[in-house]
């Protein structure tokens, strides 16, 4: 059932993204802006399918699961193999010193950490850095796996352990996956006669949404590998489009559960902060890091006069 359902969802979401891209390029300004906004939401659906495939639950058939992950990666665009290794690393390092963007550690520059937070997570450069990294691998795979890139440049950008893991992947397989992803994007641009300004607008809107969500669902949560995430409160249609990705604590606690089972692992009586509360709090900048094992920073999220039970929806 999961394989058939996810295949249908992936096909529909890719068709919707093509339609949005066409509308953004060929319709009047009002409709084009609407298409850009819809694109920024729907582009999370193939990413969510790829995320399911990373955990091996997009389909019970292993080969079909791999194929779903590969094709879903084209919409990002990225290599499925790279995404799998990076995401598995995230589950191992979640809320540790190597996967922490809302805090700064002793000896780290608060100004530099704020630069990473604002540019990366809030202005969308996190998504662009992934795509740029794929482009580097496509054009110069040896450079991507060089000591300069893995030991000097990527640690300076905050991706050190992740790039070190990615550099160990079979280079030919990764190169082919990236090449297919960029060929898909080029084919879409050619077939739909897309304007590059509209393509950039669509993907920048998606980058703003995706880059923020990747840390809104973790910011100020407990410094705990398994429990350091939130089940965010959002309006159901937004959560459905992202295939329950906002139930992120449930996912970290049960990474083997498919997206349609996550709601049963969410305690309705437990705290579910809104997406917007945490998103807006990130604009206040990074804070000194509490020690590993520290609980969620509820005093920062909820001033004394503001009761968590009254927290609004997305």
PyMOL commands that set and color helices and strands:
alter all, ss='L'
color gray80, all
select helices_A, chain A and resi 2-26+29-54+62-74+80-93+110-122+125-139+141-144+147-157+160-166+171-191+196-216+236-241+248-253+259-265+275-282+298-301+308-310
alter helices_A, ss='H'
color red, helices_A
select strands_A, chain A and resi 103-104+287-288
alter strands_A, ss='S'
color yellow, strands_A
deselect
rebuild
show_as cartoon
